[in-house]
Amino acid sequence: NGAGVLTNLMSWMYGPAGTALLGLIFVIACLNTCIGLFSCCSEYFSLQWPKIPYKAWVVIFAVISFFVSIAGLDTILAISVPILSAIYPVAIVLIALGLTHRITGKAPLCYPVAVAFTILVSVPGALVQAKLLGGPVAAFLESLPLYAEGLYWLLPAVLGGVLGALASCMGLGRRRKL
């Protein structure tokens, strides 16, 4: 992870004051993120399960976060990076479709087919990255354009969007009235 590199760099460039400054920056950034996540998650969960009050949810999330933090940054990254590698392409596709909704919104199948095609490669890609999957699946993913850049999901997403739009134009996405 880059934490050691940043710490060494700040120490080399600015001495002990640089290390202290970096620590302060990390504390402020992480504290803001934690407060925001604790607040949002606790509010959501207290609305879903009103028998448990908001403050109790804050404590629950704080305790869980404490125990997760004990695992260390390397372990947290080893677990979270493959999960994020599966989720981020889908999120990016949904954002791109949302930004072009004036066009893509006219084709009701554009969203689900683009997302499905993205999931079909991003989830196996995350499993390959986590070394839980290999063989022909890994070989197929490596053959996709932009694999080395981590954008191997881009072509399937575009292809899915185009196929979804074509299917919508052919009337496959229309709801029928009973």
C-alpha positions as CSV (number, residue, x, y, z in Angstrom):
1,N,0.0,0.0,0.0
2,G,1.0,3.6,-0.4
3,A,0.9,4.7,3.2
4,G,4.5,3.7,3.8
5,V,5.7,5.4,0.7
6,L,3.9,8.6,1.6
7,T,5.2,8.5,5.1
8,N,8.8,8.0,3.9
9,L,8.5,10.7,1.3
10,M,7.1,13.3,3.7
11,S,9.8,12.4,6.2
12,W,12.5,12.7,3.6
13,M,11.2,16.0,2.2
14,Y,10.1,17.8,5.4
15,G,11.5,15.8,8.3
16,P,9.5,15.0,11.4
17,A,7.2,18.0,10.7
18,G,6.3,16.5,7.4
19,T,5.4,13.2,9.0
20,A,3.3,15.0,11.6
21,L,1.6,17.0,8.8
22,L,0.8,13.8,6.9
23,G,-0.6,12.2,10.0
24,L,-2.8,15.2,10.6
25,I,-4.1,15.2,7.0
26,F,-4.9,11.4,7.3
27,V,-6.7,12.0,10.6
28,I,-8.8,14.9,9.2
29,A,-9.6,13.0,6.0
30,C,-10.5,9.7,7.8
31,L,-12.4,11.4,10.6
32,N,-14.6,13.3,8.1
33,T,-15.2,10.1,6.1
34,C,-16.0,8.1,9.2
35,I,-18.4,10.7,10.6
36,G,-20.2,10.9,7.3
37,L,-20.5,7.2,6.9
38,F,-21.5,6.6,10.5
39,S,-24.2,9.3,10.2
40,C,-25.6,8.1,6.9
41,C,-25.5,4.4,7.7
42,S,-26.9,4.9,11.2
43,E,-29.8,7.1,9.9
44,Y,-30.6,4.5,7.2
45,F,-30.5,1.5,9.5
46,S,-32.5,3.4,12.3
47,L,-35.2,4.0,9.7
48,Q,-35.2,0.4,8.6
49,W,-35.2,-1.0,12.1
50,P,-36.7,1.7,14.3
51,K,-36.5,-0.5,17.5
52,I,-32.7,0.2,17.5
53,P,-32.1,3.9,18.0
54,Y,-29.7,6.0,15.9
55,K,-27.1,6.3,18.6
56,A,-27.0,2.6,19.0
57,W,-26.3,2.1,15.3
58,V,-23.5,4.7,15.5
59,V,-21.9,2.6,18.3
60,I,-22.4,-0.6,16.4
61,F,-20.7,0.8,13.3
62,A,-17.9,2.3,15.4
63,V,-17.2,-1.1,17.1
64,I,-17.3,-3.0,13.9
65,S,-15.0,-0.5,12.3
66,F,-12.6,-0.7,15.2
67,F,-12.3,-4.5,14.8
68,V,-11.9,-4.2,11.0
69,S,-9.1,-1.7,11.5
70,I,-7.2,-4.1,13.7
71,A,-6.7,-6.3,10.6
72,G,-4.4,-3.7,9.1
73,L,-4.4,-1.8,5.8
74,D,-2.9,-4.6,3.7
75,T,-5.6,-7.1,4.8
76,I,-8.4,-4.6,4.3
77,L,-7.1,-3.8,0.8
78,A,-6.7,-7.5,-0.1
79,I,-10.4,-8.0,0.7
80,S,-11.8,-4.8,-0.6
81,V,-10.0,-4.3,-3.8
82,P,-11.5,-7.3,-5.6
83,I,-15.0,-6.3,-4.3
84,L,-14.5,-2.8,-5.6
85,S,-13.1,-4.1,-8.9
86,A,-16.5,-5.8,-9.4
87,I,-18.6,-2.9,-8.3
88,Y,-16.8,0.1,-9.8
89,P,-17.3,-0.8,-13.5
90,V,-21.1,-1.1,-12.9
91,A,-21.2,2.2,-11.1
92,I,-19.2,3.9,-13.9
93,V,-21.6,2.5,-16.5
94,L,-24.6,3.6,-14.5
95,I,-23.2,7.1,-14.1
96,A,-22.4,7.3,-17.9
97,L,-25.9,6.1,-18.7
98,G,-27.3,8.6,-16.3
99,L,-25.3,11.5,-17.8
100,T,-26.6,10.5,-21.3
101,H,-30.2,9.7,-20.1
102,R,-31.8,12.0,-22.7
103,I,-30.6,9.5,-25.3
104,T,-30.3,6.3,-23.4
105,G,-33.6,6.8,-21.5
106,K,-35.5,6.4,-24.7
107,A,-34.3,2.8,-25.0
108,P,-35.6,1.0,-21.9
109,L,-33.3,-2.0,-22.4
110,C,-30.2,0.0,-22.7
111,Y,-29.6,0.3,-18.9
112,P,-30.2,-3.4,-17.9
113,V,-28.3,-4.9,-20.8
114,A,-25.3,-2.6,-20.5
115,V,-25.1,-3.3,-16.7
116,A,-25.6,-7.1,-17.3
117,F,-22.8,-7.2,-19.9
118,T,-20.6,-5.2,-17.5
119,I,-21.3,-7.6,-14.6
120,L,-20.6,-10.6,-16.8
121,V,-17.0,-9.4,-17.1
122,S,-16.4,-7.3,-14.0
123,V,-17.3,-10.1,-11.5
124,P,-15.1,-12.8,-13.1
125,G,-12.4,-10.1,-13.5
126,A,-12.5,-9.4,-9.8
127,L,-12.3,-13.2,-9.1
128,V,-9.3,-13.5,-11.4
129,Q,-7.7,-10.6,-9.6
130,A,-8.3,-12.2,-6.2
131,K,-6.8,-15.4,-7.7
132,L,-10.0,-17.3,-7.1
133,L,-10.6,-18.0,-10.7
134,G,-8.2,-18.7,-13.6
135,G,-7.9,-20.9,-16.7
136,P,-10.0,-20.1,-19.7
137,V,-11.9,-17.3,-17.9
138,A,-8.7,-15.5,-17.1
139,A,-7.5,-16.1,-20.7
140,F,-10.7,-14.7,-22.1
141,L,-10.5,-11.6,-20.0
142,E,-6.9,-11.0,-20.9
143,S,-7.9,-11.2,-24.6
144,L,-10.3,-8.3,-24.1
145,P,-9.1,-4.8,-25.3
146,L,-7.8,-2.5,-22.5
147,Y,-7.2,-5.4,-20.1
148,A,-3.8,-4.2,-19.1
149,E,-5.3,-0.8,-18.2
150,G,-8.1,-2.4,-16.2
151,L,-10.8,-1.2,-18.6
152,Y,-11.6,-4.7,-20.0
153,W,-15.2,-4.1,-19.1
154,L,-15.6,-1.1,-21.3
155,L,-16.2,-2.9,-24.6
156,P,-18.8,-5.3,-23.1
157,A,-20.6,-2.4,-21.5
158,V,-20.7,-0.4,-24.8
159,L,-21.8,-3.6,-26.6
160,G,-24.5,-4.2,-24.0
161,G,-25.7,-0.7,-24.3
162,V,-25.9,-0.8,-28.1
163,L,-27.6,-4.2,-28.0
164,G,-30.1,-3.0,-25.4
165,A,-30.8,0.1,-27.5
166,L,-31.3,-2.0,-30.7
167,A,-33.6,-4.4,-28.8
168,S,-35.6,-1.4,-27.5
169,C,-35.9,-0.1,-31.0
170,M,-37.3,-3.4,-32.1
171,G,-40.0,-3.2,-29.5
172,L,-38.6,-5.8,-27.1
173,G,-38.5,-3.4,-24.1
174,R,-42.1,-2.2,-24.3
175,R,-44.5,-3.0,-21.5
176,R,-47.7,-4.6,-22.6
177,K,-51.0,-3.5,-21.1
178,L,-53.3,-6.2,-19.9
